[in-house]
C-alpha cells in the first residue's frame, strides 16, 4: 500500500473573478486554480485536495483552508513549497501556512466555527473600485431596525427558509453563536463610501446561501418589505415565509475558520 502524507493548507483569496470554490467545467474557480498549480509543483505525483467548504461565486476569504493528500513523497521543505506555490498562483490567491496532519483529520467534520463578514453600503452608487469588496444597495435602508433584527438570528433555529432546494435529509436546525451589524471600520480606502456597514455572523456550519439569505432578509427589512415579526416567524419550524432575495456574493468574506 502506498504511503500518504496529509497537510492542512491555509489560503486567502479575492473571489470576484471566480465562480466559487468548487471545480466546474468551463468555469474559473479557486479549486481549479489550486489544482492546476499543484500539478506543476508536484509533477508525476498523485495527490488530491479537499476544501473546508464551498464558497459561492464572487465570495472572498481571508482565512480559508484545504487538505492536501500526497502519495509516496512528502513535502520536504514547507517554507520553500509555500514560496513556490505563491510564485505560481495569480495575484488574487495567496497561500499562508502549511501544517502536517494525520489521516484521522476530517476537514468538514472537524470544523469548530466559521465567521463570515458581509460588507455593504446603501443609498448612493459606489465608486466602481468598491465592487469586489462591498455590496451596494441603491435603495435607502433603515439601518437601525436591521441592527436590532440581526440579534434575532443568534441561537438555535430552524433555518429552512434560508437555503435553497432543501431535501428531507438536510440539517436545517443550525446554531448561530453571534450575529451583529456594525459600522465598517475594517476595510478602508479613499474610494470607499464615507459610511458602510458589516454583518458579522459566526456558527459551526452554514447551509448553501444561508448567510447571503440572512443578509437578504435584513436588506428587505431595511427597505420596509419585511417586518421584525416576519423575521421571527421565518425562524420557526412551521413557517411559510419565503426569503425571495439572496444578497450579492461580492460583499461576503470568510473571515475566520477554526478546527477542533
Secondary structure, DSSP 8 states (H G I E B T S, - for coil): ---EEEEEEEEEE-GGGSS-SS--TT---HHHHHHHHHHHHTTT--EEEEES----TT-EEEEEEEEEEEESS--S-HHHHHHHHHHHS-TTEEEEEEEEE-TT--TTTTEEEEEEEEEEEESS---GGGTTT-EEE-S---HHHHHHHHGGGSEEEE-GGGSSS--TTS--EEEEEEEEEEE--S---TTS-SS-EEEEEEES---TTHHHHHHHHHHHHHTTSS-HHHHHHTTSTT----------GGGEEEEEEEE-
